[in-house]
Amino acid sequence: MCTVEKLAVDGGEPVSPKKISIAKPIISPEVLGEIREILESGQLRQGQKVKKFETLFAEKVGAGYAYAVCNGTAALHTAYLSTLKPGDEVIVPSFTFLATASMVYYSMARPVFADIDPDTFLIDLEDVKKKITPRTRAVVPVHLFGNAADIQGLRDLCEDHSLALIHDSAQAHGTRYGGRDVGSYDDLGCYSFYPSKTLTTGEGGMVTTNDEGLYRAGTLLRAHGDDGRYHHVAMGFNYRLTEIAAVLGIDQMRQFDGFLKRRKECGGYLRKNIGRIDGLHPQRATPKADHSYSYFSLTMDTEKYRCTRDQFLRALAAENIDCAVHYPKPLTGQPIVKEKLDPAPCPVSEDVSMRILSLPMHPALTDEDLKLIVAGVEKVAGHYLK
């Protein structure tokens, strides 16, 4: 490990001559022609391209049904509304993006926060057990950063208590558990196609299920409850995906296997080499999980360093290694959550949020990029280690 080079943040030469971005959407050039055809056709709203995208996605994950929506938040909202009743309680992890919980709230139910495992960063099964009450209706594991939660343990628990299991798979495109895609379960699975995700349509989402009733409920909810032109059988929303977004999604499906293969190669390389650095701990994959590396995140033993996590990140960015924090505050510490829900503390989530950081992860990373990422982390860590 390098201990003599001057850090770039202090005026030294950066490890990388160019910025290595943390995420990078990859769009095929031929999509421009396909988008032009859509624009010229005048058929811009949900249509046959959306249907094709849904079919391709369902086939890829092994689900009986899939319906597309305008974003991942809408995917969660429609899934919750097709499952929950006002006053229900839903157990969600405290360490995730706000939408996992806020859409419970906007479904007139109450999110209850469970803590996470300190190494996998995923919902803690034992804490979930403690949070179950007679009002509990569902549990929502988040397959964070491409790592799969303990699906078998959660399914067994939900079956014992007659609870629904709703998967937040926004970051789990291609993630498998026990050899099975997380989107293939009978339960509801909710995906996002935000630009930083493995598959992107700019904005977009998808819900998967093997239950025809849940599929029908969701398709009604996304389109004003309309089962025929101006014939409304449910109170719904306009959560439809556009044909342009669907064309992007179809292109992403063509590239998906290659995306996933490269992400796993990059993740394996970073895990092996970053894991050797004292005081840095890459996210541990759950037993039975095949990590898809939507992000590459790790925790830092701050007591071993002469700097804070944020100082470490600033130094790394100066070396032209892009980096970020997912997430700097658990949901139990968010101002609006404290105001509206008065949650019990989740100490593991609070600790992880102060020590976590993310490194570049996308299929466009070259082997040289990976070497430079490791070199940059080694340089910064070597400078600050006590």
C-alpha positions as CSV (number, residue, x, y, z in Angstrom):
1,M,0.0,0.0,0.0
2,C,1.4,3.4,-1.0
3,T,2.2,5.6,2.0
4,V,4.5,8.3,0.5
5,E,2.7,9.8,-2.5
6,K,1.2,13.2,-1.8
7,L,-2.6,13.2,-1.9
8,A,-4.1,15.1,-4.8
9,V,-6.4,16.9,-2.4
10,D,-3.1,18.3,-0.9
11,G,-1.7,19.3,-4.3
12,G,-0.3,15.9,-5.4
13,E,-0.8,14.2,-8.8
14,P,-4.1,12.3,-9.1
15,V,-3.9,8.6,-9.4
16,S,-6.2,8.7,-12.5
17,P,-5.7,11.1,-15.3
18,K,-9.4,11.3,-15.9
19,K,-12.5,11.1,-13.7
20,I,-13.8,7.6,-13.3
21,S,-17.6,8.1,-12.9
22,I,-19.6,6.2,-10.3
23,A,-22.4,5.3,-12.8
24,K,-22.8,5.5,-16.5
25,P,-25.9,4.6,-18.5
26,I,-25.1,2.7,-21.8
27,I,-27.6,3.3,-24.7
28,S,-27.2,1.7,-28.1
29,P,-26.9,4.2,-31.0
30,E,-29.6,2.4,-33.0
31,V,-32.1,3.5,-30.3
32,L,-32.1,7.0,-31.7
33,G,-33.7,5.7,-34.9
34,E,-36.3,3.7,-33.0
35,I,-37.2,6.8,-30.9
36,R,-37.5,8.8,-34.1
37,E,-40.0,6.2,-35.4
38,I,-42.0,6.5,-32.2
39,L,-42.1,10.3,-32.5
40,E,-43.1,10.1,-36.1
41,S,-45.9,7.6,-35.4
42,G,-47.6,9.9,-32.9
43,Q,-48.1,7.0,-30.5
44,L,-46.2,8.3,-27.5
45,R,-48.2,7.0,-24.5
46,Q,-48.3,3.4,-23.3
47,G,-48.8,1.0,-26.2
48,Q,-47.2,-2.0,-28.0
49,K,-43.6,-1.1,-27.1
50,V,-44.5,-1.0,-23.4
51,K,-46.2,-4.4,-23.8
52,K,-43.1,-5.8,-25.5
53,F,-40.9,-4.5,-22.7
54,E,-43.1,-6.0,-20.0
55,T,-43.1,-9.4,-21.8
56,L,-39.3,-9.4,-22.2
57,F,-38.8,-8.4,-18.5
58,A,-41.2,-11.0,-17.2
59,E,-39.5,-13.7,-19.3
60,K,-36.0,-12.6,-18.1
61,V,-36.8,-12.8,-14.4
62,G,-39.1,-15.8,-14.7
63,A,-42.3,-14.1,-13.5
64,G,-45.8,-14.9,-14.7
65,Y,-46.7,-11.2,-15.0
66,A,-45.1,-7.8,-15.2
67,Y,-46.5,-4.3,-15.7
68,A,-44.5,-1.2,-16.4
69,V,-45.0,2.1,-14.6
70,C,-43.5,5.6,-14.8
71,N,-40.9,5.1,-12.1
72,G,-39.8,2.9,-9.2
73,T,-41.8,4.9,-6.6
74,A,-44.9,4.3,-8.6
75,A,-44.0,0.6,-8.7
76,L,-44.0,0.5,-4.9
77,H,-47.2,2.6,-4.6
78,T,-49.2,0.4,-6.9
79,A,-47.9,-2.8,-5.3
80,Y,-48.8,-1.5,-1.8
81,L,-52.2,-0.3,-2.8
82,S,-53.0,-3.6,-4.4
83,T,-52.1,-5.3,-1.1
84,L,-52.8,-3.0,1.9
85,K,-55.7,-1.6,3.7
86,P,-55.8,1.7,5.7
87,G,-54.3,1.3,9.1
88,D,-52.1,-1.7,8.2
89,E,-48.6,-1.8,9.4
90,V,-45.7,-2.7,7.0
91,I,-42.2,-3.6,8.2
92,V,-39.5,-1.9,6.1
93,P,-35.8,-1.6,6.6
94,S,-34.5,1.6,8.2
95,F,-31.6,1.8,5.8
96,T,-32.9,2.4,2.3
97,F,-34.3,5.2,0.1
98,L,-37.3,7.1,1.4
99,A,-39.8,5.8,-1.2
100,T,-39.8,2.3,0.4
101,A,-41.5,3.9,3.4
102,S,-43.1,7.0,2.0
103,M,-45.3,4.9,-0.4
104,V,-46.5,2.9,2.6
105,Y,-47.5,6.2,4.2
106,Y,-49.3,7.3,1.0
107,S,-51.1,4.0,0.9
108,M,-52.8,5.0,4.2
109,A,-50.7,2.4,6.1
110,R,-48.0,2.8,8.6
111,P,-44.3,1.9,8.0
112,V,-42.6,0.3,10.9
113,F,-38.8,0.3,10.8
114,A,-36.6,-2.8,11.3
115,D,-32.8,-2.5,11.7
116,I,-30.3,-4.1,9.3
117,D,-27.4,-6.6,9.5
118,P,-24.1,-4.6,9.8
119,D,-22.3,-6.6,7.1
120,T,-25.0,-7.2,4.4
121,F,-26.7,-3.9,5.0
122,L,-30.1,-5.7,4.6
123,I,-33.1,-6.1,6.8
124,D,-32.4,-8.1,10.0
125,L,-34.8,-11.1,10.2
126,E,-34.6,-11.2,14.0
127,D,-35.5,-7.5,14.3
128,V,-38.4,-8.1,11.9
129,K,-39.7,-10.8,14.2
130,K,-39.7,-8.3,17.1
131,K,-41.7,-5.7,15.1
132,I,-44.6,-7.9,14.2
133,T,-47.9,-6.9,15.8
134,P,-51.6,-7.9,15.2
135,R,-51.7,-4.9,12.7
136,T,-48.8,-6.1,10.6
137,R,-49.8,-6.9,7.0
138,A,-46.6,-7.0,5.0
139,V,-42.8,-7.1,5.1
140,V,-40.7,-5.3,2.5
141,P,-37.1,-6.5,2.1
142,V,-34.9,-4.2,0.1
143,H,-32.4,-6.1,-2.0
144,L,-29.9,-3.2,-1.5
145,F,-27.0,-2.6,-3.9
146,G,-27.8,-5.8,-5.7
147,N,-27.5,-8.1,-2.7
148,A,-30.5,-10.4,-1.9
149,A,-32.1,-10.4,1.5
150,D,-32.7,-13.7,3.4
151,I,-35.8,-14.5,1.2
152,Q,-36.3,-18.0,2.6
153,G,-36.2,-16.8,6.2
154,L,-38.6,-14.0,5.4
155,R,-41.0,-16.2,3.4
156,D,-41.2,-18.7,6.3
157,L,-41.9,-15.9,8.7
158,C,-44.5,-14.3,6.5
159,E,-46.2,-17.6,6.0
160,D,-46.3,-18.3,9.7
161,H,-48.0,-14.9,10.3
162,S,-50.1,-14.7,7.1
163,L,-48.2,-11.6,5.9
164,A,-47.5,-10.4,2.4
165,L,-43.9,-10.2,1.2
166,I,-43.3,-7.3,-1.2
167,H,-39.8,-7.1,-2.6
168,D,-38.1,-3.7,-3.2
169,S,-35.9,-4.8,-6.0
170,A,-35.1,-1.3,-7.3
171,Q,-31.4,-2.1,-7.2
172,A,-31.6,-5.9,-7.9
173,H,-31.9,-6.4,-11.6
174,G,-30.4,-9.9,-12.2
175,T,-30.0,-10.6,-8.5
176,R,-30.6,-14.3,-7.7
177,Y,-31.2,-16.1,-4.4
178,G,-30.7,-19.8,-4.2
179,G,-30.4,-19.9,-8.0
180,R,-33.7,-18.1,-8.5
181,D,-34.2,-14.5,-9.7
182,V,-35.6,-12.3,-7.0
183,G,-38.3,-11.2,-9.5
184,S,-39.7,-14.7,-10.0
185,Y,-41.5,-15.2,-6.7
186,D,-45.2,-15.3,-6.3
187,D,-45.0,-12.2,-4.2
188,L,-44.8,-8.7,-5.7
189,G,-41.4,-7.4,-6.9
190,C,-40.8,-3.7,-7.5
191,Y,-38.1,-2.4,-9.9
192,S,-36.7,1.0,-10.8
193,F,-35.1,2.1,-14.1
194,Y,-33.5,5.3,-12.8
195,P,-30.3,6.2,-14.7
196,S,-27.9,4.7,-12.1
197,K,-29.6,1.3,-12.2
198,T,-28.4,-1.7,-14.1
199,L,-31.3,-1.2,-16.6
200,T,-32.4,2.3,-17.3
201,T,-35.2,4.0,-19.2
202,G,-34.3,7.4,-17.8
203,E,-37.3,7.1,-15.4
204,G,-39.4,4.0,-15.2
205,G,-40.4,1.1,-13.1
206,M,-41.8,-2.5,-13.2
207,V,-43.8,-4.7,-10.9
208,T,-43.6,-8.5,-11.2
209,T,-45.8,-11.2,-9.7
210,N,-47.2,-14.7,-10.3
211,D,-50.6,-13.7,-9.0
212,E,-53.1,-12.7,-11.8
213,G,-55.3,-10.8,-9.3
214,L,-52.4,-8.6,-8.2
215,Y,-51.4,-8.1,-11.8
216,R,-54.9,-7.0,-12.8
217,A,-55.2,-4.7,-9.7
218,G,-51.9,-3.0,-10.6
219,T,-52.7,-2.5,-14.2
220,L,-55.9,-0.8,-13.2
221,L,-54.2,1.4,-10.6
222,R,-51.6,2.7,-13.1
223,A,-54.2,3.9,-15.5
224,H,-57.0,5.6,-13.6
225,G,-58.8,2.3,-12.9
226,D,-59.8,2.2,-16.6
227,D,-60.6,-1.2,-18.0
228,G,-62.0,0.3,-21.2
229,R,-62.1,3.8,-22.6
230,Y,-63.6,6.1,-20.0
231,H,-64.9,3.1,-18.1
232,H,-63.4,3.3,-14.6
233,V,-63.7,0.4,-12.1
234,A,-61.2,1.6,-9.6
235,M,-59.7,4.9,-8.3
236,G,-56.3,4.9,-9.9
237,F,-53.5,7.2,-11.1
238,N,-51.6,8.1,-14.3
239,Y,-48.5,6.0,-13.7
240,R,-48.2,4.8,-17.3
241,L,-44.8,4.4,-19.0
242,T,-44.2,6.1,-22.3
243,E,-43.4,4.3,-25.6
244,I,-40.1,6.2,-25.8
245,A,-39.1,4.9,-22.4
246,A,-40.2,1.4,-23.4
247,V,-38.0,1.5,-26.5
248,L,-35.0,2.4,-24.2
249,G,-36.1,-0.5,-22.0
250,I,-36.2,-3.0,-24.9
251,D,-32.7,-1.9,-25.9
252,Q,-31.5,-2.4,-22.3
253,M,-33.0,-5.9,-22.3
254,R,-30.9,-6.7,-25.4
255,Q,-27.8,-5.7,-23.5
256,F,-28.7,-7.0,-20.1
257,D,-26.8,-10.2,-20.0
258,G,-23.6,-8.4,-21.0
259,F,-24.3,-5.7,-18.4
260,L,-24.7,-8.2,-15.6
261,K,-21.7,-10.3,-16.6
262,R,-19.4,-7.2,-16.6
263,R,-20.8,-5.9,-13.3
264,K,-20.1,-9.2,-11.6
265,E,-16.5,-9.2,-13.0
266,C,-16.0,-5.6,-11.7
267,G,-17.6,-6.4,-8.4
268,G,-15.5,-9.5,-7.9
269,Y,-12.3,-7.6,-8.7
270,L,-13.1,-4.7,-6.3
271,R,-14.2,-7.1,-3.6
272,K,-11.0,-9.0,-3.7
273,N,-8.7,-6.0,-3.8
274,I,-10.5,-3.5,-1.7
275,G,-11.2,-6.2,0.9
276,R,-7.4,-6.5,1.5
277,I,-7.1,-2.9,2.7
278,D,-7.1,-2.6,6.5
279,G,-10.3,-1.0,7.8
280,L,-12.4,-1.3,4.7
281,H,-15.2,-3.9,4.4
282,P,-17.1,-4.5,1.2
283,Q,-20.8,-5.4,1.6
284,R,-21.0,-9.1,2.4
285,A,-23.2,-11.1,0.2
286,T,-26.1,-12.9,1.9
287,P,-25.7,-16.7,2.0
288,K,-27.5,-18.1,-1.1
289,A,-27.3,-14.7,-2.8
290,D,-25.7,-14.1,-6.2
291,H,-24.9,-10.4,-6.0
292,S,-25.6,-8.3,-9.1
293,Y,-23.5,-5.3,-8.1
294,S,-26.0,-2.5,-8.8
295,Y,-23.6,-0.5,-6.5
296,F,-20.3,-1.3,-4.9
297,S,-20.5,-0.2,-1.3
298,L,-18.3,-0.7,1.7
299,T,-18.0,0.4,5.3
300,M,-15.0,2.1,6.8
301,D,-13.6,1.5,10.3
302,T,-13.3,5.2,11.1
303,E,-11.5,4.6,14.3
304,K,-8.5,3.2,12.3
305,Y,-8.1,6.4,10.3
306,R,-6.9,9.9,10.9
307,C,-9.9,11.3,9.0
308,T,-13.7,11.1,8.8
309,R,-15.5,9.2,6.1
310,D,-16.3,12.5,4.3
311,Q,-12.7,13.5,4.4
312,F,-11.8,10.2,2.9
313,L,-14.3,10.7,0.1
314,R,-13.0,14.2,-0.7
315,A,-9.5,12.8,-1.0
316,L,-10.7,10.0,-3.2
317,A,-12.6,12.4,-5.4
318,A,-9.5,14.5,-5.8
319,E,-7.7,11.3,-7.1
320,N,-10.4,11.4,-9.9
321,I,-12.2,8.4,-8.4
322,D,-15.9,9.3,-8.2
323,C,-17.6,8.2,-5.0
324,A,-20.8,8.8,-3.0
325,V,-22.7,7.9,0.1
326,H,-25.7,5.6,-0.1
327,Y,-27.2,6.5,2.4
328,P,-25.9,9.3,4.8
329,K,-28.9,9.1,7.1
330,P,-31.2,6.2,7.9
331,L,-34.9,6.7,7.5
332,T,-35.4,6.7,11.3
333,G,-33.2,9.9,11.3
334,Q,-35.0,11.7,8.4
335,P,-36.7,14.9,9.7
336,I,-40.1,14.1,8.0
337,V,-40.1,10.5,9.3
338,K,-39.4,11.7,12.9
339,E,-42.1,14.3,12.6
340,K,-44.8,12.0,11.1
341,L,-44.0,8.6,12.6
342,D,-41.8,9.0,15.7
343,P,-39.9,5.8,15.0
344,A,-37.9,3.8,17.4
345,P,-34.1,4.0,16.9
346,C,-32.3,1.5,14.7
347,P,-28.7,1.7,16.0
348,V,-27.1,-0.5,13.4
349,S,-28.5,1.6,10.5
350,E,-27.4,4.8,12.3
351,D,-23.8,3.4,12.6
352,V,-23.6,2.1,9.0
353,S,-24.8,5.4,7.6
354,M,-21.9,7.2,9.2
355,R,-19.3,4.7,7.8
356,I,-20.6,3.7,4.4
357,L,-19.3,4.8,0.9
358,S,-19.8,3.7,-2.7
359,L,-17.2,3.3,-5.4
360,P,-17.7,3.4,-9.2
361,M,-19.7,0.4,-10.6
362,H,-21.0,0.1,-14.1
363,P,-20.3,-2.1,-17.2
364,A,-18.2,0.6,-19.0
365,L,-15.4,0.3,-16.4
366,T,-12.3,-1.0,-18.1
367,D,-9.7,-3.2,-16.4
368,E,-7.4,-0.2,-16.2
369,D,-10.2,1.8,-14.5
370,L,-10.5,-1.0,-11.9
371,K,-6.8,-0.9,-11.2
372,L,-6.9,2.9,-10.8
373,I,-9.9,2.7,-8.5
374,V,-8.0,0.2,-6.2
375,A,-4.8,2.3,-6.5
376,G,-6.7,5.5,-5.5
377,V,-8.3,3.8,-2.5
378,E,-5.0,2.3,-1.4
379,K,-3.3,5.7,-1.7
380,V,-5.9,7.5,0.4
381,A,-6.2,4.7,2.9
382,G,-2.4,4.5,3.2
383,H,-2.1,8.2,3.9
384,Y,-4.8,8.3,6.6
385,L,-4.4,4.9,8.4
386,K,-3.2,5.4,11.9
